[in-house]
Amino acid sequence: MSGERLLNFAIRYGFLILLIGMILFFSFAANGFASPRSAVFVLQSVAITGILALGVTCTLVVDGFDLSIGAVATSALMLSAYSMVILEQSAFTAIVLCLLMGAFVGLVNGILIVKFRVPDLLATLGMMFLLIGLQRIPTQGNSIATGMSLPGNSVAEGIFSPAFLWLGRHRFDLVIERLVPVPVVIFLVIALAIWAFLSLTRHGRIMYAIGSNERAAALVGTPVSRYKIAAYMISGVTASIGGILLAARLGRGDIASGTNLLLDSVAAALIGFAVLGAARPNAFGTVIGALFVGILLQGMTMMNAPYYTQDFVKGAVLVVALVFTFYLSSRRGAGGKV
């Protein structure tokens, strides 16, 4: 019985204990890691990937998966830049265009998966490549910035609106002057909203029911197709928000930005399975997963660890998290609950 209780404790709290231990280790091993600004820098570094990961979580809840989120985010980055710098539109217009683009991509993904029965991985992978190619065509693969040369010997005279740049660069005062960046606030608001939606509303419970047993949910009259399409639309919109914030932080349409957004977001969402032994996608776990990755990379950076080791360490952490989630949980299920 004691061994079974220990296993249950490890499954439920092991990952959080690992997170606390990692924070303590870096606090002693890396000078300045425990400072308020370092903590906020971690939050800032994971804000965009965390927002994308929350969108992925919604698709995982309905037993789907979205590989197009990174491409949607970079498409929103390029679209917002194109709208303001080349078309000389306002910040409001650029943001609305990006949100509509994200919702449309999510709608197309959902229709391909639900109506045309294309496997989710293939549908979203195809969309990813389509968007990667599409975002490069208008500028012939070049990044977008004020003063860039355009076809016909003209020059792009538009600028990034100050109101738009405020989204990525402004910091609120909190105890310390200019401490909390706007993207961190937006990340926390979206996390709270998705957590409340999935955990506290009837619609969220229905989505979990669909992910658990789609056929059973359909037999009791649940509009499964609508909910699955809605999940992919949420994913598309959150990815476009991430792209908007990235563009606002960079102040240019950098075609090379967002390279690791997909992998980091997926890692955060999957690590979330291990938090508190949930063994299912959940918004709280995704936030903790994103923080875990951010703290790990920040600590390694402050200890001057080679950059090329970071992907290896992230992969090792993901493997450990999945072992906690699936292997240990299956052993608990086989042995019975306490």
N, C-alpha and C positions, 0 to 999 in steps of 0.2 A: 504493500500500500504506500509506504514511504517513497519507494522508487517511482510509483505512478504519480504521486503528488509532485515530486521533483520534476518529472517530465512535463506535467501540466504547467508548473511554475515557469519552466524554461520556455515553453511555447508562448505563454501569455506575456511574460515580462522580460525574456531574454534579450530581445532586440532593444528595448528601452534601456536596459542595464548596459548593453554594449554602447549605446549612444552616449549615456552619461559617462561611462568610462573613457570614451574617446574624447569627450569635452574636457574631462579632468586631465587626461594625458597631454593634450595640446596646450592646456592652460599652463602647465608646468614646463613643457618642453619648448614652447614657442613664445618668445617675448612679445607681449602686446596682444596675444590671442584673446585674453579674457576681457579686453577693454570694450566699452559700449560701442565704439565706432567699428571695431572688428566684428562684433555681433551683428550690427546693422549691415556691414558689408556682406556678410554671409547671406542675410535675408535678401539684399539687393541682387546678389549673384544667382539666387535660386528663384527670384520672383517670376521671371518670364518662363523658365522651364517648369516651375510649379503650376503656373496658370495652364500651360499646355497639358501637363500631367493630369490636372483635374478634368480636362476635357476627355482625355484618354480613359480616365476612370469611369466616366459616364458610359462610354461604349463597352468597357469591360463588364459593367453591371448588367448589361443586356446580352452578355456572352458574345460580344463582338470585339473588334480591335481596329484601331485607326492608325495606319502607317503614314498618312498624308499630313499629319499635323505640322511637322517641320516645314514642309513645302508650303502649306497654307500660311504659316507665320512669315516666311521669307517673301511670299507673294504679297502679303499685306504690307510688308516693309517696302517693297518695290512699288506697289500701287500707290501708297500714300506719298512716297517721294515723287512719283511720276505726276500725280494729281497736283501737288503744290509747286514743284519746281518747273515742270514742263507745261502743264495745263494752266498753271497759276490759279488754282482753286483755293478756297478757304480751308482751314483746318477742319471745320465741321463737315464740309463736303468730303474731304479725304477720309475722315473717320467713318462716316456713313457708308461710303463706297467699300471700305475694307470690311466692315461688319456684314454688309450685304454679300460681298464676295465669299466670306467665310460661311455664311448661312447657306448660300447657293451650293458651294462645294460639298458641304455636309448633306444637303438635300440630294445631290446627285449620287454621293456615296451610298446614302440610305436606299435610294431607289434601285441602284445597281445590285445591292445586297438583298433587298427584300423582294423586289418585283422580278428582277432578272436572275435571282438565285446565284449571283456571282459570289464565291467565297470572300469573306471580308478582307482577308490578307491580300488577295489578288486584286480586288476592286480598289482598295486604298493604295496599294503599291502602284497600280497603273495610274491612279490620280496623282500620286506623288511625282512620277516621272513626267506626266503631262504638265503639271504646274511648274516644275523645274525648268522645262523647256519654254513654256509660255512666258514666264516672267523675264526671260532673257531676250525674247524676240523684239520688243519695242525699242530697246536700246542697243541691240546687236551685241548683247553680252557685257555691256559696260555698266559700271556703277553710275548712279544719278547724283549730281551735285550742281549747285548754282554755278553758271559759267561754262558748263560742259558744251561741247560742240554737238550740234544736231544736223541731221541730213538737210541739205540745201544751204550749207554755210551759215546757218543761223546759230544763235547761242541761247541756252536756257537761262532766262532772266528771273524766273520765279525763285522764291525763297521758302524755307521752312518757317511756318508761322510761329511767332513767339509763344502763342497759346498752345500750339502743338508740342513744341520743345519743352514746355512746362511739365507736360505729362511724364517726360523721361528724366528731367534734370532738376526739378524743384525738390527741395527738402524742407520738411516741417521741423519746427523747433520742438524738442521734447527733452527737457532737463538741459541738454546740450544744444547749442545753436546749430541749426541746419543738420539735424541728425537723421530723420526718417525720410527716405525718398518716397515720392509718389507711387512708383511701381510696387513698393512693398505694401503700401496701404491698399492698393487695388488688388494685389494678390490675396491679402487677408480677407478683404470684403468678398471676393469671388469664392474663396475657400469656405467662408462661413455660409454664403448663399447656397453653394452646392451641397455642403454638409446638411444644411437644414432641409433642402429639397429632397435629398436621398433618404434621410433618416427620419424626418418628421412629417412628411406629406404622403398622402395616399398615392400620388403619382410615383414617388420614389419607391414605395413598397411594391407597386405594380412592376416597376422596372426590375427590381430584384427578383420578383416572382418569374418574370420572363427569362431572366438569366439562369435561374435555377431549373426551370422546366417550361420551356416555351410551349410545348404541345399542351400541357395541362392548363397553362394560362389561356391559350386560345380556346380550349374546350369550355371554359367558364365564361366566354364572351369578351375576353380582353382584346382590345384592338392592338394586337402585337405589332403589326406593321407600322402603325403610327408612332408607337413608343420607340421602336428601333430607329426609325428615321429621325425622330426628335433627338435621340441620343447622339447621332452623328452630326446633326445640326448644331447641338450644343458644343460638340467637340470642334467643329469648324469655327464657330463664333469665338470660343475661348482662344483658339490658335491665332485668329486674326487680331484679337486683343493683344496677345503676346507680340505679334509682329508690329503692331502700332507702337507699343512701348519701346521695342527695340529700335525702331526708326526714330522715335522721339529722343532716345538716349544718344544715338549716333549722330543725328543731324544730317544724314545722307542716306541714299539708297544703295547700301553696300551689297553687291551681289554675292560676296563671299561670306556674309554674316549668317549666323544660324546653322552652321555646319553640324554642330553637336546637339541641336535642340531636340531632334527626334530621339536619339539614344538616351540622353539625360532624362527626358520626360518619361519615356517608357520605363527606365530604371526606377524613377521615383514612384511611378504608379504600381509597379510590381513589388518593390520593397514594401509598399504600404500593406500588402497582403500579410506581412509578418508582424505588423504592429499590433500588440495586445492579442495576438493569436487569432486575428479576425478570419484569416484564410479566405477572404473575399475582398473584392475591390471596395474601397471606402475613402471618403474625402479626407478624414482625419489622418488615416494611415498614409495617404499620398502626400500630405503636407509634411508629416514627419519624415517620410522617405526623401522628399526634396531637401529638407533641412539636413538630413544625414549626409547626403551626397555633397551639399554645399559646405558643411563643417569639415568633412573629410578632405575635400580639395583645398579649402582655405588653410587648414592645418598643415597639409603637405607643402603648400606653397610657402607658408611662413617658415617652415623648416628647411626650405631650399631643396626639396625633393625634385628630381628631374621631371620635367613635364611629361616625358614619354612613359612614365610609370603610372600616370593617373588613370588611363583607361583600364589598365590591368587591375588596379586596385578597385575601381568601380565594378568591374566584372566579378572580382572575388567577393565583394560585398553582396552583389546581387545573387550570386550562387548560394552564399550563406543564408541570405534572407529566404530564398526559395526552399532551402533545406528545412529551415525552421517552419515554414508554412506547410509544406506538403508531406515531407517524409515523417517529421515528428508528429504532425497531426494525424497521419494515417496510422502510426503506431499507437497513438492515444485512442483512436477509434477502434482499433483491433483489440486493445486491452480493456476497453470499457471506460466510462467516465467515473470520476470519483463522486 
